[in-house]
Amino acid sequence: VGLPPVESICKKITDTLMIARELYPDEKNNLNALCERYEVDDSHLITRGALLDAELIAEVYLRMINGEHSSMKPLGGILAGTDQIIDQYLLGIKNSDSSEGSYRHKEDVSKLNHYFDAEEMLRALVKQIRKNLNERDEKLIGNSSENWREGGKHIKDNLSAHNTSKEILLERNIAQFLKKEFGDDSHWWNQMPIASGLVKATADRRRAIDLVHRHDPDGKRYDFVELKIESDTPIIALMEILRYGLVYLVLRKKRDWLPEASREQPVFNAAHVGLCVLAPKSYYDNFKFDLSWLQDKINNALAQIINEPQLDLILKMEINSYWPVQLEKWDKEILERPKSILRDWKPAYPL
């Protein structure tokens, strides 16, 4: 086409695909997978092109060389410092050096302390979340009215339209089914933001609950659902939905941290909130660790801290892991019947 050789324009060429394959030899490394792995926000892109792809690759590359990973890098924003607290209690790690191990590393799960003080851990997590909010700079926070919004009119059925990861595909199909079947009257919806802009305008914009179910018209019972197919591990999923629940407790107790438009959302009047991990049966079987003991300890601790003066809420909250009867293992045919994912759940534990 009459253009000079690339080498004459750019002295060094870096193949991000080659780097990704070296870092993750057993995982998908296409652009969609890398954006999800490194939490590069591509949800606003409806169409794709060379220039947009180049911008995404540039952001992925920067995060890649800085050693970031969605499930491995320290969390920021409203959850800053919480991974370190979990490691301290579950593994006895006293500092933030992940080289000593982490609950996020599958090889360290066998070292979990079954006798840790769950109440003390939850209190420490609540304290850290409140600290992150108390120390925010009011000049830098956002003003999103989306936090904790609910109802069918908020269903996101074009979620990352080009992303082909199994979790996104399934959630997108569920959302499209809900939109078509129930519209604005749906008692299920997806991607409910929990803390967008609360600590900093650019922070926590992608921190959202995958699926939310309001059981009754009066809004007395809700389920917050973390949807998994292959990514991360069951314990990472449990700790993620647990912390979302704790953020809910903190903000429900003190809504001044929220923009005024979010303070009276109906979800804050719930009498019962279920924190759920939902995944194929194979997701738990392949992990090979029964986490029923951990769920029991956390549920006992939740009942205690909710009634303490720090929160003092009239609320029942519990955490559980489930698998849909129609999804023992991943089968792409499930995309044709997303309704079946929303009913007939079985407890994941005991294995």
BALOBA-1460 file (C-alpha; in Angstrom, 3 decimals):
// residues 351
<rec num="1" residu="v" x="0.000" y="0.000" z="0.000"/>
<rec num="2" residu="g" x="3.008" y="2.250" z="-0.271"/>
<rec num="3" residu="l" x="3.618" y="2.629" z="3.476"/>
<rec num="4" residu="p" x="7.116" y="2.344" z="5.001"/>
<rec num="5" residu="p" x="8.045" y="-0.753" z="7.048"/>
<rec num="6" residu="v" x="6.737" y="-0.725" z="10.613"/>
<rec num="7" residu="e" x="10.326" y="-1.005" z="11.904"/>
<rec num="8" residu="s" x="11.157" y="2.377" z="10.379"/>
<rec num="9" residu="i" x="8.383" y="3.997" z="12.401"/>
<rec num="10" residu="c" x="8.668" y="2.035" z="15.626"/>
<rec num="11" residu="k" x="12.061" y="0.712" z="16.754"/>
<rec num="12" residu="k" x="10.609" y="-1.828" z="19.187"/>
<rec num="13" residu="i" x="7.516" y="-3.974" z="18.726"/>
<rec num="14" residu="t" x="5.945" y="-5.634" z="21.796"/>
<rec num="15" residu="d" x="3.575" y="-8.547" z="21.256"/>
<rec num="16" residu="t" x="1.022" y="-8.336" z="24.059"/>
<rec num="17" residu="l" x="-0.460" y="-11.681" z="23.028"/>
<rec num="18" residu="m" x="2.911" y="-13.370" z="23.499"/>
<rec num="19" residu="i" x="3.258" y="-11.805" z="26.959"/>
<rec num="20" residu="a" x="-0.260" y="-12.884" z="27.899"/>
<rec num="21" residu="r" x="0.379" y="-16.469" z="26.776"/>
<rec num="22" residu="e" x="3.514" y="-16.598" z="28.925"/>
<rec num="23" residu="l" x="1.637" y="-15.250" z="31.954"/>
<rec num="24" residu="y" x="-1.505" y="-17.336" z="31.453"/>
<rec num="25" residu="p" x="-0.588" y="-20.391" z="29.366"/>
<rec num="26" residu="d" x="-3.780" y="-22.294" z="30.220"/>
<rec num="27" residu="e" x="-6.266" y="-19.450" z="29.811"/>
<rec num="28" residu="k" x="-7.911" y="-17.549" z="26.996"/>
<rec num="29" residu="n" x="-5.868" y="-14.522" z="25.976"/>
<rec num="30" residu="n" x="-7.974" y="-12.756" z="23.381"/>
<rec num="31" residu="l" x="-8.735" y="-9.069" z="23.890"/>
<rec num="32" residu="n" x="-12.115" y="-9.749" z="25.501"/>
<rec num="33" residu="a" x="-10.576" y="-12.105" z="28.055"/>
<rec num="34" residu="l" x="-7.703" y="-9.729" z="28.811"/>
<rec num="35" residu="c" x="-10.065" y="-6.777" z="29.342"/>
<rec num="36" residu="e" x="-12.048" y="-8.830" z="31.819"/>
<rec num="37" residu="r" x="-8.947" y="-10.180" z="33.568"/>
<rec num="38" residu="y" x="-7.377" y="-6.752" z="33.999"/>
<rec num="39" residu="e" x="-10.653" y="-4.924" z="34.651"/>
<rec num="40" residu="v" x="-10.328" y="-2.656" z="31.613"/>
<rec num="41" residu="d" x="-13.738" y="-1.080" z="31.145"/>
<rec num="42" residu="d" x="-15.003" y="-1.910" z="27.663"/>
<rec num="43" residu="s" x="-18.696" y="-1.909" z="28.552"/>
<rec num="44" residu="h" x="-19.304" y="1.400" z="26.747"/>
<rec num="45" residu="l" x="-18.187" y="0.004" z="23.403"/>
<rec num="46" residu="i" x="-21.022" y="-1.134" z="21.164"/>
<rec num="47" residu="t" x="-18.987" y="-1.369" z="17.973"/>
<rec num="48" residu="r" x="-15.357" y="-2.322" z="17.491"/>
<rec num="49" residu="g" x="-12.625" y="-0.976" z="15.276"/>
<rec num="50" residu="a" x="-8.855" y="-0.912" z="15.010"/>
<rec num="51" residu="l" x="-8.476" y="2.393" z="16.878"/>
<rec num="52" residu="l" x="-10.726" y="1.333" z="19.763"/>
<rec num="53" residu="d" x="-8.956" y="-2.022" z="20.002"/>
<rec num="54" residu="a" x="-5.595" y="-0.246" z="20.097"/>
<rec num="55" residu="e" x="-6.768" y="1.897" z="23.012"/>
<rec num="56" residu="l" x="-7.944" y="-1.197" z="24.901"/>
<rec num="57" residu="i" x="-4.680" y="-3.049" z="24.209"/>
<rec num="58" residu="a" x="-2.670" y="-0.050" z="25.453"/>
<rec num="59" residu="e" x="-4.571" y="-0.054" z="28.772"/>
<rec num="60" residu="v" x="-4.251" y="-3.847" z="29.105"/>
<rec num="61" residu="y" x="-0.506" y="-3.618" z="28.438"/>
<rec num="62" residu="l" x="0.018" y="-0.985" z="31.127"/>
<rec num="63" residu="r" x="-1.811" y="-3.090" z="33.677"/>
<rec num="64" residu="m" x="-0.042" y="-6.229" z="32.526"/>
<rec num="65" residu="i" x="3.472" y="-4.844" z="33.000"/>
<rec num="66" residu="n" x="2.472" y="-3.439" z="36.399"/>
<rec num="67" residu="g" x="1.502" y="-6.912" z="37.527"/>
<rec num="68" residu="e" x="-2.186" y="-6.166" z="37.925"/>
<rec num="69" residu="h" x="-4.862" y="-8.864" z="37.778"/>
<rec num="70" residu="s" x="-8.523" y="-8.558" z="38.659"/>
<rec num="71" residu="s" x="-8.392" y="-11.325" z="41.249"/>
<rec num="72" residu="m" x="-4.788" y="-10.836" z="42.404"/>
<rec num="73" residu="k" x="-4.122" y="-7.120" z="42.624"/>
<rec num="74" residu="p" x="-4.966" y="-5.253" z="45.856"/>
<rec num="75" residu="l" x="-8.403" y="-3.719" z="45.724"/>
<rec num="76" residu="g" x="-8.822" y="0.044" z="45.785"/>
<rec num="77" residu="g" x="-11.736" y="2.384" z="46.327"/>
<rec num="78" residu="i" x="-14.267" y="1.458" z="48.964"/>
<rec num="79" residu="l" x="-12.701" y="-2.001" z="49.438"/>
<rec num="80" residu="a" x="-9.087" y="-0.851" z="49.783"/>
<rec num="81" residu="g" x="-7.306" y="-2.823" z="52.488"/>
<rec num="82" residu="t" x="-9.956" y="-5.538" z="52.781"/>
<rec num="83" residu="d" x="-7.993" y="-8.293" z="51.011"/>
<rec num="84" residu="q" x="-5.203" y="-7.847" z="53.549"/>
<rec num="85" residu="i" x="-7.693" y="-8.177" z="56.421"/>
<rec num="86" residu="i" x="-9.093" y="-11.406" z="54.989"/>
<rec num="87" residu="d" x="-5.580" y="-12.829" z="54.541"/>
<rec num="88" residu="q" x="-4.742" y="-11.843" z="58.116"/>
<rec num="89" residu="y" x="-7.648" y="-13.809" z="59.561"/>
<rec num="90" residu="l" x="-7.875" y="-16.737" z="57.166"/>
<rec num="91" residu="l" x="-4.128" y="-17.343" z="56.776"/>
<rec num="92" residu="g" x="-2.509" y="-15.489" z="59.674"/>
<rec num="93" residu="i" x="-0.607" y="-13.131" z="57.344"/>
<rec num="94" residu="k" x="0.265" y="-9.946" z="59.215"/>
<rec num="95" residu="n" x="1.278" y="-7.716" z="56.324"/>
<rec num="96" residu="s" x="0.292" y="-7.057" z="52.726"/>
<rec num="97" residu="d" x="3.090" y="-9.152" z="51.194"/>
<rec num="98" residu="s" x="1.170" y="-11.579" z="48.972"/>
<rec num="99" residu="s" x="4.337" y="-13.683" z="48.615"/>
<rec num="100" residu="e" x="3.436" y="-15.126" z="52.016"/>
<rec num="101" residu="g" x="0.236" y="-16.507" z="50.552"/>
<rec num="102" residu="s" x="-3.312" y="-15.376" z="49.982"/>
<rec num="103" residu="y" x="-6.812" y="-16.794" z="50.083"/>
<rec num="104" residu="r" x="-6.900" y="-15.784" z="46.401"/>
<rec num="105" residu="h" x="-4.280" y="-18.431" z="45.562"/>
<rec num="106" residu="k" x="-5.792" y="-21.872" z="45.192"/>
<rec num="107" residu="e" x="-2.611" y="-23.506" z="46.489"/>
<rec num="108" residu="d" x="-3.061" y="-21.701" z="49.824"/>
<rec num="109" residu="v" x="-6.685" y="-22.715" z="50.435"/>
<rec num="110" residu="s" x="-5.600" y="-25.875" z="52.241"/>
<rec num="111" residu="k" x="-3.857" y="-23.630" z="54.797"/>
<rec num="112" residu="l" x="-7.002" y="-21.746" z="55.831"/>
<rec num="113" residu="n" x="-7.480" y="-21.439" z="59.573"/>
<rec num="114" residu="h" x="-10.759" y="-23.163" z="60.450"/>
<rec num="115" residu="y" x="-10.651" y="-21.581" z="63.908"/>
<rec num="116" residu="f" x="-10.357" y="-17.925" z="62.910"/>
<rec num="117" residu="d" x="-12.570" y="-15.379" z="64.673"/>
<rec num="118" residu="a" x="-15.201" y="-14.594" z="62.027"/>
<rec num="119" residu="e" x="-16.908" y="-11.897" z="64.095"/>
<rec num="120" residu="e" x="-13.636" y="-10.088" z="64.584"/>
<rec num="121" residu="m" x="-12.855" y="-10.328" z="60.860"/>
<rec num="122" residu="l" x="-16.237" y="-8.880" z="59.868"/>
<rec num="123" residu="r" x="-15.851" y="-6.049" z="62.379"/>
<rec num="124" residu="a" x="-12.410" y="-5.281" z="60.927"/>
<rec num="125" residu="l" x="-13.829" y="-5.278" z="57.388"/>
<rec num="126" residu="v" x="-16.684" y="-2.954" z="58.375"/>
<rec num="127" residu="k" x="-14.195" y="-0.662" z="60.113"/>
<rec num="128" residu="q" x="-11.979" y="-0.559" z="57.000"/>
<rec num="129" residu="i" x="-14.909" y="0.226" z="54.689"/>
<rec num="130" residu="r" x="-15.989" y="3.052" z="56.999"/>
<rec num="131" residu="k" x="-12.384" y="4.301" z="57.134"/>
<rec num="132" residu="n" x="-12.201" y="4.419" z="53.338"/>
<rec num="133" residu="l" x="-15.373" y="6.498" z="53.264"/>
<rec num="134" residu="n" x="-14.359" y="8.771" z="56.142"/>
<rec num="135" residu="e" x="-10.995" y="9.572" z="54.555"/>
<rec num="136" residu="r" x="-12.347" y="10.456" z="51.122"/>
<rec num="137" residu="d" x="-11.751" y="13.912" z="49.685"/>
<rec num="138" residu="e" x="-15.154" y="15.537" z="49.226"/>
<rec num="139" residu="k" x="-13.790" y="17.523" z="46.279"/>
<rec num="140" residu="l" x="-12.931" y="14.358" z="44.380"/>
<rec num="141" residu="i" x="-16.028" y="12.215" z="44.892"/>
<rec num="142" residu="g" x="-18.639" y="11.543" z="42.227"/>
<rec num="143" residu="n" x="-22.366" y="12.129" z="42.220"/>
<rec num="144" residu="s" x="-23.758" y="8.983" z="40.614"/>
<rec num="145" residu="s" x="-27.472" y="8.389" z="41.096"/>
<rec num="146" residu="e" x="-27.055" y="4.783" z="39.926"/>
<rec num="147" residu="n" x="-25.890" y="3.277" z="43.202"/>
<rec num="148" residu="w" x="-28.333" y="0.659" z="44.505"/>
<rec num="149" residu="r" x="-30.919" y="1.516" z="41.828"/>
<rec num="150" residu="e" x="-33.380" y="-1.261" z="41.140"/>
<rec num="151" residu="g" x="-36.104" y="-2.504" z="38.843"/>
<rec num="152" residu="g" x="-36.508" y="-3.773" z="35.315"/>
<rec num="153" residu="k" x="-35.915" y="-0.371" z="33.750"/>
<rec num="154" residu="h" x="-32.285" y="-0.668" z="34.835"/>
<rec num="155" residu="i" x="-31.617" y="-4.033" z="33.182"/>
<rec num="156" residu="k" x="-28.414" y="-3.842" z="31.123"/>
<rec num="157" residu="d" x="-29.120" y="-6.159" z="28.198"/>
<rec num="158" residu="n" x="-26.279" y="-4.879" z="25.970"/>
<rec num="159" residu="l" x="-23.631" y="-5.676" z="28.580"/>
<rec num="160" residu="s" x="-20.168" y="-5.593" z="26.919"/>
<rec num="161" residu="a" x="-21.772" y="-6.455" z="23.596"/>
<rec num="162" residu="h" x="-18.546" y="-7.843" z="22.063"/>
<rec num="163" residu="n" x="-17.340" y="-9.758" z="25.140"/>
<rec num="164" residu="t" x="-17.518" y="-13.534" z="24.646"/>
<rec num="165" residu="s" x="-16.581" y="-14.750" z="28.125"/>
<rec num="166" residu="k" x="-19.023" y="-17.358" z="29.389"/>
<rec num="167" residu="e" x="-20.095" y="-15.325" z="32.419"/>
<rec num="168" residu="i" x="-20.809" y="-12.231" z="30.348"/>
<rec num="169" residu="l" x="-22.596" y="-14.267" z="27.684"/>
<rec num="170" residu="l" x="-24.831" y="-15.898" z="30.285"/>
<rec num="171" residu="e" x="-25.573" y="-12.691" z="32.168"/>
<rec num="172" residu="r" x="-26.308" y="-10.873" z="28.907"/>
<rec num="173" residu="n" x="-28.731" y="-13.600" z="27.830"/>
<rec num="174" residu="i" x="-30.437" y="-13.548" z="31.206"/>
<rec num="175" residu="a" x="-30.787" y="-9.764" z="30.982"/>
<rec num="176" residu="q" x="-32.190" y="-9.945" z="27.465"/>
<rec num="177" residu="f" x="-34.717" y="-12.570" z="28.564"/>
<rec num="178" residu="l" x="-35.801" y="-10.439" z="31.544"/>
<rec num="179" residu="k" x="-36.113" y="-7.327" z="29.395"/>
<rec num="180" residu="k" x="-38.229" y="-9.133" z="26.805"/>
<rec num="181" residu="e" x="-40.347" y="-11.147" z="29.236"/>
<rec num="182" residu="f" x="-40.984" y="-8.629" z="32.017"/>
<rec num="183" residu="g" x="-39.690" y="-5.218" z="30.898"/>
<rec num="184" residu="d" x="-39.806" y="-2.536" z="33.576"/>
<rec num="185" residu="d" x="-41.831" y="-4.862" z="35.850"/>
<rec num="186" residu="s" x="-39.021" y="-7.393" z="36.223"/>
<rec num="187" residu="h" x="-38.255" y="-8.454" z="39.778"/>
<rec num="188" residu="w" x="-34.771" y="-9.442" z="38.601"/>
<rec num="189" residu="w" x="-32.145" y="-7.044" z="37.255"/>
<rec num="190" residu="n" x="-28.393" y="-7.002" z="36.735"/>
<rec num="191" residu="q" x="-25.301" y="-4.914" z="37.334"/>
<rec num="192" residu="m" x="-26.518" y="-2.930" z="40.345"/>
<rec num="193" residu="p" x="-23.727" y="-0.452" z="41.267"/>
<rec num="194" residu="i" x="-22.872" y="-0.336" z="44.958"/>
<rec num="195" residu="a" x="-20.248" y="2.381" z="45.384"/>
<rec num="196" residu="s" x="-19.637" y="4.209" z="42.114"/>
<rec num="197" residu="g" x="-17.802" y="7.463" z="42.871"/>
<rec num="198" residu="l" x="-18.287" y="7.281" z="46.633"/>
<rec num="199" residu="v" x="-14.573" y="7.334" z="47.481"/>
<rec num="200" residu="k" x="-13.394" y="9.013" z="44.280"/>
<rec num="201" residu="a" x="-15.233" y="9.950" z="41.095"/>
<rec num="202" residu="t" x="-13.280" y="7.409" z="39.050"/>
<rec num="203" residu="a" x="-13.304" y="4.630" z="41.666"/>
<rec num="204" residu="d" x="-15.578" y="1.576" z="41.887"/>
<rec num="205" residu="r" x="-17.388" y="2.334" z="38.647"/>
<rec num="206" residu="r" x="-17.433" y="-1.355" z="37.760"/>
<rec num="207" residu="r" x="-18.138" y="-2.595" z="41.263"/>
<rec num="208" residu="a" x="-21.648" y="-3.948" z="40.817"/>
<rec num="209" residu="i" x="-23.739" y="-6.933" z="41.855"/>
<rec num="210" residu="d" x="-24.176" y="-9.296" z="38.903"/>
<rec num="211" residu="l" x="-27.820" y="-10.202" z="39.526"/>
<rec num="212" residu="v" x="-30.379" y="-8.962" z="42.040"/>
<rec num="213" residu="h" x="-33.686" y="-10.636" z="42.870"/>
<rec num="214" residu="r" x="-36.493" y="-8.879" z="44.741"/>
<rec num="215" residu="h" x="-38.693" y="-11.674" z="46.044"/>
<rec num="216" residu="d" x="-41.814" y="-9.691" z="46.895"/>
<rec num="217" residu="p" x="-43.559" y="-6.482" z="45.757"/>
<rec num="218" residu="d" x="-42.992" y="-4.877" z="49.160"/>
<rec num="219" residu="g" x="-39.236" y="-5.306" z="48.840"/>
<rec num="220" residu="k" x="-38.729" y="-7.141" z="52.112"/>
<rec num="221" residu="r" x="-36.448" y="-9.842" z="50.737"/>
<rec num="222" residu="y" x="-33.607" y="-9.572" z="48.219"/>
<rec num="223" residu="d" x="-30.883" y="-11.824" z="46.891"/>
<rec num="224" residu="f" x="-27.543" y="-10.373" z="45.764"/>
<rec num="225" residu="v" x="-25.998" y="-12.848" z="43.319"/>
<rec num="226" residu="e" x="-22.381" y="-13.263" z="42.235"/>
<rec num="227" residu="l" x="-22.521" y="-15.230" z="38.964"/>
<rec num="228" residu="k" x="-19.571" y="-17.481" z="38.103"/>
<rec num="229" residu="i" x="-18.783" y="-19.997" z="35.383"/>
<rec num="230" residu="e" x="-15.003" y="-20.433" z="35.284"/>
<rec num="231" residu="s" x="-13.244" y="-17.324" z="36.594"/>
<rec num="232" residu="d" x="-11.575" y="-17.108" z="39.993"/>
<rec num="233" residu="t" x="-12.472" y="-19.673" z="42.696"/>
<rec num="234" residu="p" x="-15.471" y="-20.266" z="44.993"/>
<rec num="235" residu="i" x="-13.694" y="-18.668" z="47.946"/>
<rec num="236" residu="i" x="-12.865" y="-15.518" z="45.950"/>
<rec num="237" residu="a" x="-16.520" y="-15.353" z="44.896"/>
<rec num="238" residu="l" x="-17.667" y="-15.789" z="48.507"/>
<rec num="239" residu="m" x="-15.400" y="-13.034" z="49.787"/>
<rec num="240" residu="e" x="-16.512" y="-10.729" z="46.983"/>
<rec num="241" residu="i" x="-20.234" y="-11.025" z="47.630"/>
<rec num="242" residu="l" x="-19.604" y="-10.896" z="51.391"/>
<rec num="243" residu="r" x="-17.875" y="-7.518" z="51.066"/>
<rec num="244" residu="y" x="-20.648" y="-6.211" z="48.836"/>
<rec num="245" residu="g" x="-23.025" y="-7.163" z="51.617"/>
<rec num="246" residu="l" x="-20.897" y="-5.339" z="54.188"/>
<rec num="247" residu="v" x="-20.817" y="-2.221" z="51.998"/>
<rec num="248" residu="y" x="-24.618" y="-2.447" z="51.939"/>
<rec num="249" residu="l" x="-24.726" y="-2.633" z="55.750"/>
<rec num="250" residu="v" x="-22.401" y="0.342" z="56.192"/>
<rec num="251" residu="l" x="-24.286" y="2.529" z="53.709"/>
<rec num="252" residu="r" x="-27.682" y="1.487" z="55.040"/>
<rec num="253" residu="k" x="-26.621" y="2.598" z="58.511"/>
<rec num="254" residu="k" x="-25.173" y="5.926" z="57.328"/>
<rec num="255" residu="r" x="-26.670" y="7.030" z="54.024"/>
<rec num="256" residu="d" x="-25.060" y="10.470" z="54.135"/>
<rec num="257" residu="w" x="-22.135" y="8.876" z="52.304"/>
<rec num="258" residu="l" x="-24.425" y="8.365" z="49.304"/>
<rec num="259" residu="p" x="-25.572" y="11.054" z="46.870"/>
<rec num="260" residu="e" x="-29.014" y="12.235" z="47.873"/>
<rec num="261" residu="a" x="-30.667" y="10.471" z="44.910"/>
<rec num="262" residu="s" x="-29.510" y="7.067" z="46.217"/>
<rec num="263" residu="r" x="-30.342" y="7.420" z="49.903"/>
<rec num="264" residu="e" x="-33.956" y="6.286" z="49.724"/>
<rec num="265" residu="q" x="-33.571" y="3.343" z="47.398"/>
<rec num="266" residu="p" x="-36.109" y="0.612" z="48.334"/>
<rec num="267" residu="v" x="-33.393" y="-1.988" z="48.882"/>
<rec num="268" residu="f" x="-32.397" y="-0.176" z="52.087"/>
<rec num="269" residu="n" x="-35.713" y="-1.199" z="53.652"/>
<rec num="270" residu="a" x="-35.165" y="-4.942" z="53.186"/>
<rec num="271" residu="a" x="-35.775" y="-7.289" z="56.099"/>
<rec num="272" residu="h" x="-33.782" y="-10.143" z="54.583"/>
<rec num="273" residu="v" x="-30.797" y="-10.076" z="52.214"/>
<rec num="274" residu="g" x="-29.274" y="-13.225" z="50.794"/>
<rec num="275" residu="l" x="-25.659" y="-13.097" z="49.603"/>
<rec num="276" residu="c" x="-25.369" y="-15.793" z="46.935"/>
<rec num="277" residu="v" x="-22.690" y="-17.322" z="44.779"/>
<rec num="278" residu="l" x="-24.309" y="-18.996" z="41.762"/>
<rec num="279" residu="a" x="-22.235" y="-21.260" z="39.541"/>
<rec num="280" residu="p" x="-22.343" y="-24.649" z="37.798"/>
<rec num="281" residu="k" x="-21.911" y="-27.654" z="40.070"/>
<rec num="282" residu="s" x="-18.606" y="-28.381" z="38.319"/>
<rec num="283" residu="y" x="-17.271" y="-24.991" z="39.469"/>
<rec num="284" residu="y" x="-17.348" y="-26.200" z="43.080"/>
<rec num="285" residu="d" x="-16.412" y="-29.809" z="42.316"/>
<rec num="286" residu="n" x="-13.282" y="-28.781" z="40.420"/>
<rec num="287" residu="f" x="-12.203" y="-26.557" z="43.312"/>
<rec num="288" residu="k" x="-12.298" y="-29.668" z="45.565"/>
<rec num="289" residu="f" x="-12.597" y="-27.753" z="48.841"/>
<rec num="290" residu="d" x="-15.818" y="-27.867" z="50.861"/>
<rec num="291" residu="l" x="-16.443" y="-24.346" z="52.186"/>
<rec num="292" residu="s" x="-19.555" y="-25.126" z="54.224"/>
<rec num="293" residu="w" x="-17.599" y="-24.526" z="57.442"/>
<rec num="294" residu="l" x="-16.629" y="-21.049" z="56.236"/>
<rec num="295" residu="q" x="-20.180" y="-20.142" z="55.258"/>
<rec num="296" residu="d" x="-21.466" y="-21.310" z="58.665"/>
<rec num="297" residu="k" x="-18.900" y="-19.226" z="60.551"/>
<rec num="298" residu="i" x="-19.653" y="-16.130" z="58.482"/>
<rec num="299" residu="n" x="-23.409" y="-16.526" z="58.877"/>
<rec num="300" residu="n" x="-23.097" y="-16.812" z="62.649"/>
<rec num="301" residu="a" x="-20.877" y="-13.743" z="62.664"/>
<rec num="302" residu="l" x="-23.235" y="-11.732" z="60.428"/>
<rec num="303" residu="a" x="-26.083" y="-12.335" z="62.862"/>
<rec num="304" residu="q" x="-23.928" y="-10.953" z="65.677"/>
<rec num="305" residu="i" x="-22.480" y="-7.829" z="64.049"/>
<rec num="306" residu="i" x="-25.792" y="-6.682" z="62.529"/>
<rec num="307" residu="n" x="-27.192" y="-6.317" z="66.049"/>
<rec num="308" residu="e" x="-24.164" y="-4.498" z="67.480"/>
<rec num="309" residu="p" x="-24.401" y="-0.732" z="68.178"/>
<rec num="310" residu="q" x="-22.090" y="0.018" z="65.240"/>
<rec num="311" residu="l" x="-24.842" y="-1.144" z="62.868"/>
<rec num="312" residu="d" x="-27.942" y="-2.001" z="64.956"/>
<rec num="313" residu="l" x="-30.143" y="-2.930" z="62.018"/>
<rec num="314" residu="i" x="-33.362" y="-4.927" z="61.866"/>
<rec num="315" residu="l" x="-32.171" y="-7.274" z="59.186"/>
<rec num="316" residu="k" x="-31.302" y="-10.884" z="58.498"/>
<rec num="317" residu="m" x="-28.374" y="-11.457" z="56.163"/>
<rec num="318" residu="e" x="-26.863" y="-14.800" z="55.188"/>
<rec num="319" residu="i" x="-24.337" y="-16.068" z="52.678"/>
<rec num="320" residu="n" x="-24.635" y="-19.272" z="50.632"/>
<rec num="321" residu="s" x="-23.354" y="-20.956" z="47.474"/>
<rec num="322" residu="y" x="-25.681" y="-22.607" z="44.966"/>
<rec num="323" residu="w" x="-25.770" y="-24.323" z="41.606"/>
<rec num="324" residu="p" x="-28.768" y="-24.285" z="39.233"/>
<rec num="325" residu="v" x="-30.276" y="-27.725" z="38.686"/>
<rec num="326" residu="q" x="-30.137" y="-27.117" z="34.930"/>
<rec num="327" residu="l" x="-26.420" y="-26.306" z="34.987"/>
<rec num="328" residu="e" x="-24.276" y="-29.083" z="36.443"/>
<rec num="329" residu="k" x="-21.504" y="-28.052" z="34.063"/>
<rec num="330" residu="w" x="-21.150" y="-25.406" z="31.388"/>
<rec num="331" residu="d" x="-23.188" y="-26.096" z="28.294"/>
<rec num="332" residu="k" x="-23.630" y="-23.354" z="25.714"/>
<rec num="333" residu="e" x="-27.193" y="-24.572" z="25.158"/>
<rec num="334" residu="i" x="-28.057" y="-22.943" z="28.485"/>
<rec num="335" residu="l" x="-27.839" y="-19.633" z="26.621"/>
<rec num="336" residu="e" x="-31.057" y="-20.631" z="24.842"/>
<rec num="337" residu="r" x="-32.927" y="-21.106" z="28.124"/>
<rec num="338" residu="p" x="-31.614" y="-18.471" z="30.561"/>
<rec num="339" residu="k" x="-34.858" y="-18.601" z="32.559"/>
<rec num="340" residu="s" x="-33.779" y="-21.958" z="33.994"/>
<rec num="341" residu="i" x="-30.809" y="-20.299" z="35.728"/>
<rec num="342" residu="l" x="-33.126" y="-18.180" z="37.863"/>
<rec num="343" residu="r" x="-34.906" y="-21.059" z="39.612"/>
<rec num="344" residu="d" x="-34.320" y="-24.482" z="41.170"/>
<rec num="345" residu="w" x="-31.036" y="-23.874" z="42.971"/>
<rec num="346" residu="k" x="-29.292" y="-26.518" z="45.039"/>
<rec num="347" residu="p" x="-26.808" y="-25.841" z="47.843"/>
<rec num="348" residu="a" x="-23.235" y="-26.283" z="46.638"/>
<rec num="349" residu="y" x="-22.083" y="-27.745" z="49.951"/>
<rec num="350" residu="p" x="-21.436" y="-30.314" z="51.200"/>
<rec num="351" residu="l" x="-19.683" y="-31.479" z="48.050"/>
